Amino acid sequence: MLGTSIRFLAHSCLVLLAACSSLPVINPDLAPAPSRPQVDGARGPLSTARSREILARLERAAPATNIFERHLALEQAVSDSPLLAGNRVRLLEDGPDTYRAMFAAIQAARDHINLETYILEDDEVGQRFADALIGKQRQGVQVNLIHDSVGTIGTPPEFLQRLRDAGIRTLEFNPVNPLTAKAGWDVNRRDHRKLLIADGRSVFLGGINISSVYSGGSFSRGSKIRPDGKLPWRDTDLQIEGPVVAEFQKMFLDTWRKQKGEPLAPRDFFPTLHAQGSEVVRAIASSPDDPASQIYLTLISAINSAETEILLTNAYFVPDPQLREALKAAAARGVDVRLVLPGSTDSALVFHAGRSNYDDLLGAGVRIFERRKALMHSKTALIDGVWSTVGSTNLDWRSFLHNDEVNAVVLGAGFGDTLRAAFERDIANSEEITLEQWRGRSIDLRVMETFSRLWQYWL
């Protein structure tokens, strides 16, 4: 679509202006935290006994090994964000279901709505969101919106002005126009996060943007083609209620502050939160401001410690050497490593740069599946059945070095089973790429891969 084309052209012209940075090197033998990890609840740190009780329950549900305890220790060693108990986590697949849940949360809001998105298009879905948000603003619910400048470069100014005229506070993240940048001009840094927070009590996060590309289902059973006749996009999101919502709220408000947005209207951003479920969740954010990407550190550490399985779905797969070697090493030690990646794409450079790694990975025993009947946009990982993550982060250089991203890590076999079921549904709608098949690909594809790989750091 036109907006996507404009964004691609703008991105291609601007990436060369950025300075180079590098990813951290991680020791696979990273020592676990010396003490038992601490779990927090709605009112702060739980007692040592209660913390141990929760962790023991999760460990009992895991396979009869020390897998859960090992992942827990590694998770604690590389992340400084709190591990919070008492959350209810709902897995959302596809645009229609996710949007229905989002609109329900918007309609139920009584105090405020905070929305952070990369893409906000002026199409049917974007107009529905605009109407819903304006309606709540007129009811006295304060709406605050952060939108990325490059992500919304094709969105007409009139669309955003309509929101502002209704009283919605808007903030353009790192404007492309240096004359309007309030926090310094760093055009290569983008806000790729997707957050919707209603009343500080419910949060949505994952890979979904606000666009009509999600207007169709992506599974063969009950699926439908988008109104424009193109493939629907396949995405994964979470709706979380419980104590961890406050951590995502802090991320939103911190971004607003760092980008020097206008003062926000006073609202109850941090209401008292009670336990809503039994899930233990950690909120993880990353940005170029950090010494190293917390999401990258956490993911590599989990992969390095995997004992049984690594199940990944990802939209833009352009792994750096360390991530590629971690996946190969896991397969070499007998771990079932399976990747579900796009079979179609909206970014040819990223698509072919990612495929340039197939020969190396397949030769090492990594299994690769390409999703059919939909454009894969999910960003999920399940490791050893007990460590799960869903968020906005792609497995590429851009996400780990240049973007603001956000993920949730959910510990325990209960949610792991739910995510595995979603993964298996994607496998059923995918085609496995074999090494023999891949080595027989055309010269044209090989040339595209070689050319695209030259740009992998910037993609």
C-alpha positions as CSV (number, residue, x, y, z in Angstrom):
1,M,0.0,0.0,0.0
2,L,1.0,3.6,-0.5
3,G,1.8,4.2,3.2
4,T,4.1,1.2,3.3
5,S,5.9,2.3,0.2
6,I,6.5,5.8,1.5
7,R,7.8,4.4,4.8
8,F,10.2,2.1,3.0
9,L,11.6,4.8,0.8
10,A,12.0,7.2,3.7
11,H,13.8,4.5,5.7
12,S,16.1,3.6,2.8
13,C,17.1,7.2,2.4
14,L,17.8,7.9,6.1
15,V,19.5,4.8,7.6
16,L,22.9,5.8,6.2
17,L,22.9,8.9,8.5
18,A,23.1,6.8,11.7
19,A,26.3,5.9,13.5
20,C,27.3,2.3,13.9
21,S,26.9,0.4,17.2
22,S,27.5,-3.2,18.2
23,L,25.7,-6.0,20.1
24,P,27.1,-7.3,23.4
25,V,29.1,-10.5,23.4
26,I,27.5,-13.0,25.9
27,N,29.3,-15.7,27.7
28,P,27.3,-18.9,27.3
29,D,28.4,-20.0,30.8
30,L,27.0,-16.9,32.4
31,A,26.7,-17.7,36.1
32,P,23.2,-17.7,37.6
33,A,22.2,-15.3,40.3
34,P,23.7,-16.4,43.6
35,S,20.5,-16.2,45.5
36,R,17.0,-17.5,44.9
37,P,15.1,-15.1,42.6
38,Q,12.6,-12.8,44.3
39,V,9.0,-12.6,43.2
40,D,7.0,-9.4,43.7
41,G,3.2,-9.1,44.2
42,A,0.7,-6.4,43.9
43,R,1.9,-4.6,47.0
44,G,5.7,-5.1,46.5
45,P,8.1,-7.9,47.3
46,L,6.5,-11.1,48.6
47,S,7.8,-12.8,51.7
48,T,10.6,-15.3,51.2
49,A,8.2,-18.2,52.0
50,R,5.5,-17.0,49.6
51,S,8.0,-16.3,46.8
52,R,9.5,-19.8,47.2
53,E,5.9,-21.3,47.2
54,I,5.1,-19.6,43.9
55,L,8.3,-20.7,42.2
56,A,8.0,-24.2,43.5
57,R,4.5,-24.5,42.1
58,L,5.8,-23.4,38.6
59,E,8.7,-25.8,38.9
60,R,6.4,-28.7,39.8
61,A,4.5,-28.1,36.6
62,A,7.6,-28.2,34.5
63,P,9.3,-31.4,33.2
64,A,11.0,-33.5,35.8
65,T,14.4,-31.9,35.4
66,N,16.0,-28.7,36.7
67,I,15.0,-26.8,33.5
68,F,12.7,-24.4,35.2
69,E,15.1,-23.5,38.0
70,R,18.0,-23.0,35.5
71,H,15.9,-20.6,33.3
72,L,14.7,-18.7,36.3
73,A,18.3,-18.2,37.6
74,L,19.5,-17.1,34.2
75,E,16.6,-14.8,33.7
76,Q,17.3,-13.2,37.1
77,A,21.0,-12.8,36.2
78,V,20.5,-10.8,33.0
79,S,17.5,-8.7,33.8
80,D,16.9,-6.1,36.5
81,S,13.2,-5.7,36.0
82,P,10.9,-7.3,38.7
83,L,9.4,-10.7,38.4
84,L,5.7,-10.2,39.2
85,A,3.2,-12.8,40.3
86,G,-0.6,-12.7,40.1
87,N,-1.2,-11.9,36.5
88,R,-3.8,-13.1,34.0
89,V,-2.3,-13.5,30.5
90,R,-4.5,-14.0,27.4
91,L,-2.9,-15.0,24.1
92,L,-4.4,-13.2,21.1
93,E,-3.9,-14.4,17.6
94,D,-4.7,-12.4,14.4
95,G,-6.1,-8.9,13.9
96,P,-9.8,-9.4,14.2
97,D,-9.6,-11.1,17.7
98,T,-7.0,-8.7,18.9
99,Y,-8.9,-5.6,17.8
100,R,-12.1,-6.9,19.4
101,A,-10.3,-7.2,22.7
102,M,-8.7,-3.8,22.3
103,F,-12.0,-2.1,21.5
104,A,-13.6,-3.7,24.5
105,A,-10.9,-2.4,26.8
106,I,-11.2,1.1,25.2
107,Q,-14.9,1.1,25.8
108,A,-14.5,0.0,29.4
109,A,-11.9,2.7,30.2
110,R,-13.0,5.3,32.8
111,D,-9.9,7.3,33.6
112,H,-7.3,7.2,30.8
113,I,-6.0,5.4,27.7
114,N,-2.3,5.3,26.8
115,L,-1.5,4.1,23.2
116,E,2.0,3.7,21.8
117,T,2.3,2.4,18.2
118,Y,4.7,2.3,15.3
119,I,2.1,2.4,12.5
120,L,-1.3,4.2,12.7
121,E,-2.8,4.3,9.3
122,D,-5.7,6.4,7.9
123,D,-7.7,3.4,6.7
124,E,-10.8,1.6,7.9
125,V,-9.2,0.2,11.0
126,G,-7.3,3.4,11.8
127,Q,-10.6,5.4,11.5
128,R,-12.3,2.9,13.8
129,F,-9.6,3.4,16.4
130,A,-9.8,7.2,15.9
131,D,-13.6,7.2,16.4
132,A,-13.3,5.0,19.5
133,L,-10.6,7.1,21.1
134,I,-12.3,10.4,20.3
135,G,-15.5,9.1,21.8
136,K,-13.7,8.2,25.1
137,Q,-12.0,11.6,25.1
138,R,-15.4,13.3,24.8
139,Q,-16.6,11.2,27.8
140,G,-13.7,12.6,29.9
141,V,-11.3,9.7,29.6
142,Q,-7.9,11.3,28.8
143,V,-6.3,9.7,25.7
144,N,-2.5,10.0,25.2
145,L,-0.9,8.8,22.0
146,I,2.8,8.2,21.0
147,H,3.3,7.4,17.3
148,D,6.5,6.9,15.5
149,S,7.5,9.5,12.9
150,V,8.7,7.1,10.2
151,G,6.0,4.6,11.0
152,T,3.3,7.2,10.4
153,I,5.1,9.1,7.6
154,G,2.3,8.2,5.2
155,T,-0.5,9.1,7.6
156,P,-2.1,12.4,6.5
157,P,-1.6,15.2,9.0
158,E,-5.3,15.8,9.0
159,F,-5.9,12.4,10.5
160,L,-3.7,13.2,13.5
161,Q,-5.0,16.8,13.8
162,R,-8.5,15.4,14.2
163,L,-7.3,13.5,17.2
164,R,-5.7,16.6,18.7
165,D,-8.7,18.8,18.0
166,A,-10.7,16.4,20.1
167,G,-8.3,16.8,23.1
168,I,-6.2,13.8,22.6
169,R,-2.5,14.4,23.6
170,T,-0.2,13.2,20.8
171,L,3.5,12.8,20.6
172,E,5.6,12.2,17.5
173,F,8.5,10.0,18.3
174,N,11.9,11.3,16.9
175,P,10.4,13.4,14.1
176,V,11.9,13.0,10.7
177,N,11.9,16.8,10.4
178,P,14.8,18.0,12.6
179,L,13.1,21.3,13.2
180,T,10.4,19.7,15.2
181,A,12.6,17.3,17.2
182,K,12.5,18.2,20.9
183,A,14.8,15.5,22.3
184,G,17.6,15.7,19.7
185,W,17.6,14.3,16.2
186,D,18.4,10.6,15.8
187,V,16.4,9.6,12.7
188,N,17.6,6.0,12.7
189,R,16.2,5.4,16.2
190,R,12.5,4.3,15.9
191,D,9.8,3.5,18.4
192,H,8.7,0.0,17.4
193,R,6.8,-0.7,20.6
194,K,3.1,-1.5,20.5
195,L,1.3,-0.8,23.8
196,L,-2.3,-0.1,24.7
197,I,-2.9,0.5,28.4
198,A,-6.4,1.1,29.7
199,D,-6.8,2.7,33.1
200,G,-3.4,1.4,34.2
201,R,-5.1,-2.0,34.8
202,S,-5.0,-3.8,31.4
203,V,-2.2,-3.8,28.8
204,F,-2.0,-5.1,25.3
205,L,1.4,-5.7,23.7
206,G,2.9,-7.7,20.8
207,G,3.5,-7.2,17.1
208,I,0.2,-5.7,15.9
209,N,0.0,-2.2,14.4
210,I,-3.1,-0.2,13.7
211,S,-3.8,-1.1,10.0
212,S,-6.3,-2.8,7.8
213,V,-3.7,-5.4,6.8
214,Y,-5.0,-7.2,9.9
215,S,-8.6,-7.3,8.7
216,G,-8.5,-10.9,7.6
217,G,-8.0,-14.2,9.5
218,S,-4.7,-16.0,8.9
219,F,-5.7,-19.7,9.5
220,S,-7.3,-21.9,6.8
221,R,-10.2,-22.8,9.0
222,G,-12.5,-19.8,9.0
223,S,-9.9,-17.5,7.4
224,K,-10.8,-14.8,4.9
225,I,-8.9,-12.7,2.4
226,R,-8.6,-9.0,3.2
227,P,-11.0,-6.7,1.4
228,D,-8.2,-5.6,-0.9
229,G,-7.6,-9.2,-2.0
230,K,-4.2,-9.5,-0.4
231,L,-2.9,-12.0,2.2
232,P,-3.9,-11.3,5.8
233,W,-1.2,-10.6,8.3
234,R,-0.5,-13.2,11.1
235,D,0.4,-11.7,14.4
236,T,0.5,-12.5,18.1
237,D,-0.3,-10.3,21.1
238,L,-1.0,-10.5,24.8
239,Q,-3.6,-9.0,27.0
240,I,-2.3,-8.9,30.6
241,E,-4.1,-7.8,33.8
242,G,-2.4,-7.7,37.2
243,P,0.6,-6.2,39.0
244,V,2.9,-6.2,35.9
245,V,0.7,-3.7,34.1
246,A,2.4,-0.9,36.2
247,E,5.8,-1.8,34.7
248,F,4.4,-1.2,31.2
249,Q,2.8,2.0,32.3
250,K,6.2,3.2,33.5
251,M,7.7,2.5,30.1
252,F,5.1,4.6,28.3
253,L,5.4,7.5,30.7
254,D,9.2,7.3,30.5
255,T,9.1,7.5,26.7
256,W,6.8,10.5,26.9
257,R,9.2,12.2,29.3
258,K,12.3,11.5,27.3
259,Q,10.7,12.7,24.1
260,K,9.7,15.9,25.9
261,G,6.0,15.6,25.3
262,E,3.7,18.3,26.7
263,P,2.7,17.8,30.3
264,L,0.1,15.1,30.7
265,A,-3.2,15.8,32.3
266,P,-3.3,14.4,35.9
267,R,-4.7,10.9,35.9
268,D,-4.6,7.8,38.1
269,F,-1.8,6.2,36.1
270,F,-0.9,3.8,38.9
271,P,-4.1,2.5,40.6
272,T,-3.9,-0.2,43.2
273,L,-3.5,-3.5,41.4
274,H,-4.7,-6.8,42.8
275,A,-3.9,-10.3,41.7
276,Q,-5.9,-11.3,38.6
277,G,-4.4,-14.7,37.9
278,S,-1.5,-17.1,38.5
279,E,1.0,-16.1,35.9
280,V,4.5,-14.9,36.7
281,V,5.5,-12.2,34.2
282,R,8.5,-9.9,33.6
283,A,8.2,-6.7,31.5
284,I,11.3,-6.1,29.5
285,A,12.0,-2.9,27.5
286,S,15.0,-2.1,25.3
287,S,16.2,1.1,23.7
288,P,19.5,2.5,22.3
289,D,19.8,4.5,25.5
290,D,20.6,1.2,27.4
291,P,24.2,-0.1,27.6
292,A,22.9,-3.3,26.0
293,S,19.5,-4.6,24.9
294,Q,17.9,-6.4,27.8
295,I,15.7,-8.3,25.4
296,Y,18.7,-9.5,23.4
297,L,20.6,-10.5,26.6
298,T,17.6,-12.4,27.9
299,L,16.9,-14.2,24.7
300,I,20.5,-15.2,24.0
301,S,20.9,-16.4,27.6
302,A,17.7,-18.5,27.3
303,I,18.8,-20.0,24.0
304,N,22.3,-20.9,25.4
305,S,20.7,-22.7,28.3
306,A,18.0,-24.6,26.3
307,E,17.9,-28.3,26.9
308,T,14.9,-29.7,25.0
309,E,13.3,-27.2,22.5
310,I,13.5,-23.8,21.0
311,L,10.4,-22.7,19.1
312,L,10.6,-19.3,17.4
313,T,8.2,-17.3,15.2
314,N,9.5,-14.1,13.7
315,A,8.6,-11.6,11.0
316,Y,12.0,-10.1,10.1
317,F,14.7,-12.7,10.7
318,V,18.2,-11.3,10.1
319,P,20.2,-12.8,12.9
320,D,23.6,-11.4,13.9
321,P,26.5,-13.9,14.1
322,Q,26.0,-14.6,17.9
323,L,22.4,-15.4,17.6
324,R,23.0,-17.6,14.6
325,E,25.8,-19.5,16.4
326,A,23.6,-19.9,19.5
327,L,20.9,-21.5,17.4
328,K,23.4,-23.8,15.7
329,A,25.0,-24.8,19.0
330,A,21.6,-25.6,20.5
331,A,20.8,-27.9,17.6
332,A,24.3,-29.6,17.9
333,R,23.6,-30.5,21.5
334,G,20.3,-32.2,20.5
335,V,17.8,-29.4,21.2
336,D,14.8,-29.3,18.9
337,V,15.2,-25.9,17.2
338,R,12.3,-24.9,14.9
339,L,11.7,-21.6,13.3
340,V,8.5,-20.4,11.6
341,L,9.4,-17.5,9.3
342,P,7.5,-15.6,6.5
343,G,6.9,-17.2,3.2
344,S,5.8,-13.8,1.9
345,T,6.9,-10.4,2.9
346,D,6.4,-6.7,2.7
347,S,10.2,-6.1,2.8
348,A,12.2,-7.8,0.1
349,L,15.6,-6.8,1.4
350,V,14.8,-8.2,4.9
351,F,13.3,-11.3,3.4
352,H,16.3,-12.2,1.3
353,A,18.9,-11.1,3.9
354,G,17.2,-13.5,6.3
355,R,17.2,-16.3,3.8
356,S,20.9,-15.9,3.2
357,N,21.3,-17.7,6.6
358,Y,19.2,-20.7,5.7
359,D,22.1,-22.9,4.3
360,D,24.2,-22.4,7.4
361,L,21.3,-23.1,9.8
362,L,19.8,-26.0,7.9
363,G,23.2,-27.6,7.7
364,A,23.6,-27.4,11.5
365,G,20.2,-29.2,12.1
366,V,18.0,-26.2,12.6
367,R,14.5,-26.8,11.1
368,I,13.0,-23.9,9.1
369,F,9.3,-23.6,8.1
370,E,7.9,-20.8,6.0
371,R,4.3,-19.7,6.8
372,R,1.9,-19.8,3.9
373,K,-1.6,-18.3,3.4
374,A,-0.6,-15.3,5.5
375,L,2.2,-12.8,6.0
376,M,3.9,-13.8,9.2
377,H,4.4,-10.9,11.6
378,S,4.5,-12.6,15.0
379,K,7.5,-12.3,17.4
380,T,7.4,-15.2,19.9
381,A,9.7,-17.6,21.5
382,L,9.1,-20.7,23.6
383,I,12.1,-22.4,25.2
384,D,12.0,-25.7,27.1
385,G,8.3,-25.3,27.5
386,V,8.7,-23.0,30.5
387,W,10.2,-19.7,29.2
388,S,8.0,-17.8,26.8
389,T,8.2,-14.3,25.3
390,V,5.8,-12.3,23.1
391,G,6.5,-8.7,22.0
392,S,7.5,-6.3,19.3
393,T,11.1,-7.4,18.9
394,N,12.2,-8.9,15.6
395,L,15.3,-11.1,15.4
396,D,17.3,-8.6,13.4
397,W,19.9,-5.9,14.0
398,R,17.4,-3.1,13.8
399,S,15.4,-4.3,16.7
400,F,18.4,-5.0,19.0
401,L,20.4,-1.9,18.1
402,H,18.2,0.9,16.7
403,N,14.7,0.5,18.0
404,D,12.7,1.0,21.2
405,E,11.1,-2.4,21.8
406,V,9.0,-4.1,24.5
407,N,8.4,-7.7,25.4
408,A,6.8,-9.7,28.1
409,V,8.4,-12.9,29.5
410,V,6.0,-15.4,31.0
411,L,7.5,-18.2,33.2
412,G,5.9,-21.6,33.6
413,A,4.6,-24.6,31.7
414,G,0.9,-23.5,31.7
415,F,1.3,-20.5,29.4
416,G,4.0,-22.5,27.6
417,D,1.5,-25.1,26.6
418,T,-0.8,-22.3,25.2
419,L,2.0,-20.8,23.1
420,R,3.1,-24.2,21.9
421,A,-0.4,-24.9,20.6
422,A,-0.3,-21.6,18.6
423,F,3.1,-22.6,17.3
424,E,1.9,-26.0,16.1
425,R,-1.1,-24.3,14.3
426,D,1.4,-22.2,12.4
427,I,3.5,-25.3,11.6
428,A,0.4,-26.9,10.1
429,N,0.0,-23.9,7.8
430,S,3.7,-23.8,6.8
431,E,6.0,-25.6,4.4
432,E,9.3,-27.0,5.7
433,I,12.4,-25.9,3.9
434,T,14.9,-28.8,3.5
435,L,18.6,-28.5,3.0
436,E,18.5,-30.4,-0.3
437,Q,15.6,-28.2,-1.6
438,W,17.3,-25.0,-0.5
439,R,20.6,-25.8,-2.2
440,G,18.7,-26.3,-5.4
441,R,17.3,-22.7,-5.4
442,S,17.8,-20.5,-8.4
443,I,20.8,-18.2,-9.2
444,D,18.4,-15.2,-9.1
445,L,17.6,-16.0,-5.4
446,R,21.2,-16.4,-4.5
447,V,22.1,-13.0,-6.0
448,M,19.2,-11.3,-4.1
449,E,20.4,-12.9,-0.9
450,T,24.0,-11.7,-1.4
451,F,22.9,-8.2,-2.2
452,S,20.4,-8.0,0.7
453,R,22.9,-9.3,3.2
454,L,25.1,-6.2,2.6
455,W,22.4,-4.1,4.2
456,Q,21.6,-6.4,7.2
457,Y,23.0,-4.1,9.9
458,W,20.6,-1.3,8.8
459,L,17.4,-3.3,7.9
